[in-house]
């Protein structure tokens, strides 16, 4: 089931949450809406779900597989929605939580008890909780509760799956595990999915495509590789991970040079005209790379990430005077990068 959003605007009083947004999601894609708080990503998700209505406009539309659903209510759109805070029924077992959407169907379309049981057990196996069917939400971990919420959304066989910060309330290690699990699950069920997140790592890890949003507009759409390595503008570059900002002269004009920490080298002698003299202020060797914090002669803070073997070879110490040289950078001219 494909999703097309055309010319959507949404205002709340004087605040414009969405400003003429258009988007297309292909059948079976997992697309992330990524951006800071207030960027409009959750409002867009809720309009796709039918939980919010766009500002009146003849040009705006929400279309599933060519069918205009703009005027349909949420219950008639056939979407599954998973919220950040689970929203499980505390008085129901895991089994009954997942079965709920099937049991409340009109009698004419309600499956038999045997069909419901088979469907729920299939989903429990899919989310790897088949041994916890009789437990209650209070007896589960946060990660387990979120998997149950996802299974409940899938039980009604939604045409579209919408996820609103589903792992936002969980600690970092649990989030990492659930991200990998979600990607594997999506590969199995291939339901068209839109995920809202402000977590750059989450979007980069699980998405087929990423939609970067800011101030109610789309800044860039593309694969994780495209938006990370070929950012459309300064905002996208800065939002998708840490960057160092240098000032350079390009074609006789002052421009911003932005370099990611892993695209910088540390050398003990000046190797090129682009090498910047700096002094080491802190070294953090914990993790997969060594993080070296420096201060340039101009007083700017610089962060460099280098492999452990290079760090050992250079024998760096706090207070050392060194040079920092970019291997790759982006120079921004107002609305585009070179």
PALUMVO-983482 format. One record per residue (C-alpha): x, y, z; residue in three letters. Coordinates in steps of 0.1 Angstrom, whole numbers, plus 5000, padded with zeros to 4 digits. Layout:
XYZALA...
***
This chain:
500050005000UNK501650334989UNK501150665006UNK500951004989UNK500651335008UNK499951634986UNK500352004996UNK499551955033UNK499552255056UNK498452265092UNK498152555116UNK497352555153UNK496352915160UNK499253135148UNK501652845148UNK502252685114UNK503152325121UNK503252215084UNK503852435054UNK502752285020UNK504351945026UNK504251674998UNK505651325002UNK505450984985UNK506050645003UNK506350334981UNK504650004989UNK506549815015UNK508950105024UNK510050195059UNK510350575058UNK511450785088UNK510251135095UNK513351285113UNK513651625128UNK513851825160UNK510851895183UNK508452125166UNK509552035131UNK506051895121UNK506851525119UNK504251405144UNK501651635130UNK502251495095UNK501951135109UNK498751215126UNK497351365094UNK498251045075UNK496450845103UNK493351065101UNK493851185137UNK494251545125UNK492851725095UNK494951945073UNK494052315067UNK491252335041UNK492752345006UNK491552214972UNK495152104964UNK495751904996UNK495151524998UNK496151205016UNK496050914992UNK496550544998UNK497150334967UNK495550604945UNK492450634968UNK491850984983UNK491150935020UNK491451295031UNK487851305044UNK487850955060UNK488150915098UNK490950735114UNK488950415120UNK488050395083UNK491650425070UNK492950085081UNK496150205097UNK497950055127UNK499250315151UNK501950265178UNK502550545203UNK505650615224UNK504050515257UNK502650175247UNK498950255256UNK498349885266UNK495249785286UNK496649725321UNK493749495331UNK494249265301UNK496848995295UNK499349015267UNK497148775247UNK494048985252UNK495849305244UNK496849175210UNK493449015204UNK491549335213UNK491349485178UNK489949155164UNK487449105192UNK485849445188UNK485149415151UNK481449415141UNK479949065144UNK479749015107UNK483549055102UNK484748925136UNK486948615133UNK486048305153UNK487848235186UNK489947975170UNK491048215142UNK491848485168UNK493848245189UNK495848125159UNK496448485148UNK497548605183UNK499948305187UNK501448375153UNK502148735163UNK503548635197UNK506048415179UNK506848695156UNK507648935185UNK509348645204UNK507048655234UNK505048335229UNK505848225265UNK504448545280UNK500848535267UNK499248525301UNK501248795317UNK500049145323UNK501749465310UNK503049545346UNK504949215345UNK506849305313UNK509949515306UNK509649835286UNK510949675255UNK508549375258UNK505649615263UNK506549805231UNK506749475212UNK503249385224UNK501949735213UNK503349665179UNK501849325177UNK498449465187UNK498749715158UNK499649435134UNK496749205145UNK494149405125UNK496349355094UNK496649725088UNK497249865053UNK499750115068UNK501850095100UNK502550435117UNK505050455146UNK505350765167UNK508650765186UNK508050405196UNK511350355214UNK511650705228UNK510750605264UNK513350325266UNK516950335276UNK519750335250UNK520649965251UNK517049855248UNK516550095219UNK519449955201UNK518149605204UNK514649705193UNK515949895163UNK517649585150UNK514549375158UNK512249625140UNK514349615109UNK514249235108UNK510549235115UNK509849475087UNK511849255063UNK509448975072UNK506149145070UNK506949425045UNK503949645055UNK504350005044UNK505650185075UNK506250555085UNK508350605117UNK508550935135UNK511850995154UNK514251265166UNK516951005170UNK519451025140UNK521050685147UNK517550525148UNK516550675114UNK519950595098UNK519850225110UNK516250125102UNK515050335073UNK514850265036UNK514450645032UNK514650945055UNK512651265054UNK514451535073UNK512051805085UNK512452145101UNK509952425108UNK507152245091UNK509052185058UNK510951905043UNK514651985040UNK515751665023UNK514451315013UNK516751035004UNK518350705015UNK520350705048UNK523550725027UNK522351015007UNK521151235035UNK524251165056UNK526951185030UNK525251425006UNK523351675028UNK521251925009UNK522052215032UNK523652325064UNK520752215086UNK520751855074UNK524551835078UNK524451975114UNK521351765125UNK522751435113UNK525551395137UNK528351605152UNK530151855129UNK533052095132UNK532652435118UNK535552625102UNK535552945083UNK537152945049UNK537553165018UNK536053014986UNK536353214954UNK537253514975UNK534253504998UNK533953385034UNK532153055037UNK531352785063UNK533352465061UNK531652175080UNK533651865087UNK532551555106UNK534851435134UNK535851115116UNK536851315085UNK539551495103UNK543151385107UNK545651485135UNK549251525124UNK552251655143UNK553651865114UNK551852085090UNK551151865060UNK549052105038UNK547752465036UNK544352335050UNK545952205083UNK544852405113UNK547152445144UNK545452335176UNK546152225211UNK544751905227UNK542451965257UNK540951625263UNK541351265251UNK538551005255UNK539750655245UNK536550475255UNK534450335227UNK535050225191UNK537150535183UNK539250775203UNK537651115207UNK540151395208UNK539051745218UNK541152045207UNK541152415206UNK542352605176UNK544552915177UNK541353115170UNK539752965201UNK537352735183UNK536452395198UNK537352095175UNK536351735179UNK538351455161UNK537651085161UNK540650865152UNK541250485153UNK542850345184UNK545950225165UNK546550575152UNK546150715186UNK548750475200UNK551050555171UNK550950925176UNK551250895214UNK548951195219UNK548751375253UNK546651655267UNK548551985260UNK550251865228UNK550352125200UNK549351945167UNK547652015134UNK544151915123UNK543651845086UNK540251775069UNK540051475046UNK536551555034UNK534251855041UNK531252045029UNK531252405020UNK527852575022UNK526652855000UNK523252965015UNK520952685003UNK523252424988UNK526452244995UNK529552174973UNK
***
